[in-house]
Amino acid sequence: MPLASLLSFALVAYTIEFDNAFEQLMPHRTTRHGTSDERRRTPWLVSLVMWANAMQYVDDDGISVREFHLRAGARKADTRMLLERLSKWWGYVRVEMAPGSAAHGPDSIVRPTSAGREARRIWRELFATFEMRWCERFGTEAIARLRAALENFVDAIGDDLPEYLPILGYGLASGGREGEPRRSAPPPPARGERSRLPLSALLSKVLLTFAIAFEEESDVSLAICANVLRVVDDDVVLVRELPGRSGVSKEAIDMATGCLVRHGYAKLETRSAPNRAKALVLTSEGRRARAEYCDLMITLEERWVARFGAELVRELRASLEAVTGSDGTPLLAGLEPPPGGWRAALPRATTLPHFPTVLHRGGFPDGS
């Protein structure tokens, strides 16, 4: 199993469990379930990525857009998009324009709404206790070993990255292709600060490092390769089967298959009656990209061995497998949604994504 897949299993499972707990505590609204509190206007339900990459940096007294970009440590285009959604779409912040400044200009002030302040409080309280759930399930020693291996890797990487994977960009890419730096200039956190990072942040930093390296050499993003090309063999695969095979949502599959078709890696064919289902068929270019994905995953892990040392890579893999197993199956038991939760209406997950698919729909790691 590729090391990136093991990292993805752990990160996605941790995030979904965390989001389920947040949903139970935070008044919210969704498209299908309406509002959880009829007495007041509620914000849109979002994933912990919005805390990790945005809301934790918005002080109750407000910060400038310039400072927000610096604290978030991501590309300005990414943080600008987050501010747009958090303010105009989801109701967690408001952006007050400075005199003579453009909307979301560097001197404008970002302040949390009352809902944003409540969400910040709940997120903080959850992070203070959530890791204990995994300690109780997998054992304190196993989680301590995983945390130590991740911290050692973040130390070895020696670079500052966001505390969660960014919302995927064009072509479902993780970023770094547009010429703009992926992150801002603040120095990496000291070792003591890293020890306070949640597991989700440590997993994200290591996995994003791998994704950036992959996408510097691949024409197809890691999200599409890992979740679509990987599961499409040379036989006919119906599009409706892809969410179950990959662990990502139908909406994410639609985006990925659309990208593959537009760029000549696949084509959609209509099967015969009675249901006229659509099938995804790889072209020769698609089969080439699938083979290159498999080869590049092996090559990049070998490069990590050469760069960081075999023992560090071996320990990271062993500590992950102690929690994820060989295919992520041990993590599925913790993904039971709360009664009445929006995930309770979805088919029960039988696999986890081999790469998180964080979309603009709220940041959920399976693209839901």
Rosetta blueprint (number, residue, H / E / L):
1 M L
2 P L
3 L H
4 A H
5 S H
6 L H
7 L H
8 S H
9 F H
10 A H
11 L H
12 V H
13 A H
14 Y H
15 T H
16 I H
17 E H
18 F H
19 D H
20 N H
21 A H
22 F H
23 E H
24 Q H
25 L H
26 M L
27 P L
28 H L
29 R E
30 T E
31 T L
32 R L
33 H L
34 G E
35 T E
36 S L
37 D L
38 E L
39 R L
40 R L
41 R L
42 T L
43 P L
44 W E
45 L L
46 V L
47 S L
48 L L
49 V H
50 M H
51 W H
52 A H
53 N H
54 A L
55 M H
56 Q H
57 Y H
58 V L
59 D L
60 D L
61 D L
62 G L
63 I E
64 S E
65 V H
66 R H
67 E H
68 F H
69 H H
70 L H
71 R H
72 A H
73 G L
74 A L
75 R L
76 K H
77 A H
78 D H
79 T H
80 R H
81 M H
82 L H
83 L H
84 E H
85 R H
86 L H
87 S H
88 K H
89 W H
90 W L
91 G L
92 Y L
93 V E
94 R E
95 V E
96 E E
97 M L
98 A L
99 P L
100 G L
101 S L
102 A L
103 A L
104 H L
105 G L
106 P L
107 D L
108 S L
109 I E
110 V E
111 R E
112 P E
113 T L
114 S H
115 A H
116 G H
117 R H
118 E H
119 A H
120 R H
121 R H
122 I H
123 W H
124 R H
125 E H
126 L H
127 F H
128 A H
129 T H
130 F L
131 E H
132 M H
133 R H
134 W H
135 C H
136 E H
137 R H
138 F H
139 G L
140 T H
141 E H
142 A H
143 I H
144 A H
145 R H
146 L H
147 R H
148 A H
149 A H
150 L H
151 E H
152 N H
153 F H
154 V H
155 D H
156 A H
157 I H
158 G L
159 D L
160 D L
161 L L
162 P L
163 E L
164 Y L
165 L L
166 P L
167 I L
168 L L
169 G L
170 Y H
171 G H
172 L H
173 A L
174 S L
175 G L
176 G L
177 R L
178 E L
179 G L
180 E L
181 P L
182 R L
183 R L
184 S L
185 A L
186 P L
187 P L
188 P L
189 P L
190 A L
191 R H
192 G H
193 E H
194 R H
195 S L
196 R L
197 L L
198 P L
199 L H
200 S H
201 A H
202 L H
203 L H
204 S H
205 K H
206 V H
207 L H
208 L H
209 T H
210 F H
211 A H
212 I H
213 A H
214 F H
215 E H
216 E L
217 E L
218 S L
219 D L
220 V L
221 S L
222 L H
223 A H
224 I H
225 C H
226 A H
227 N H
228 V L
229 L H
230 R H
231 V H
232 V L
233 D L
234 D L
235 D L
236 V L
237 V E
238 L E
239 V H
240 R H
241 E H
242 L H
243 P H
244 G H
245 R H
246 S H
247 G L
248 V L
249 S L
250 K H
251 E H
252 A H
253 I H
254 D H
255 M H
256 A H
257 T H
258 G H
259 C H
260 L H
261 V H
262 R H
263 H L
264 G L
265 Y L
266 A E
267 K E
268 L E
269 E E
270 T E
271 R L
272 S L
273 A L
274 P L
275 N L
276 R L
277 A L
278 K E
279 A E
280 L E
281 V E
282 L E
283 T L
284 S H
285 E H
286 G H
287 R H
288 R H
289 A H
290 R H
291 A H
292 E H
293 Y H
294 C H
295 D H
296 L H
297 M H
298 I H
299 T H
300 L H
301 E H
302 E H
303 R H
304 W H
305 V H
306 A H
307 R H
308 F H
309 G L
310 A H
311 E H
312 L H
313 V H
314 R H
315 E H
316 L H
317 R H
318 A H
319 S H
320 L H
321 E H
322 A H
323 V H
324 T H
325 G L
326 S L
327 D L
328 G L
329 T H
330 P H
331 L H
332 L H
333 A H
334 G H
335 L H
336 E L
337 P L
338 P L
339 P L
340 G L
341 G L
342 W H
343 R H
344 A H
345 A H
346 L L
347 P L
348 R L
349 A L
350 T L
351 T L
352 L L
353 P L
354 H L
355 F L
356 P L
357 T E
358 V L
359 L L
360 H L
361 R L
362 G L
363 G L
364 F L
365 P L
366 D E
367 G L
368 S L
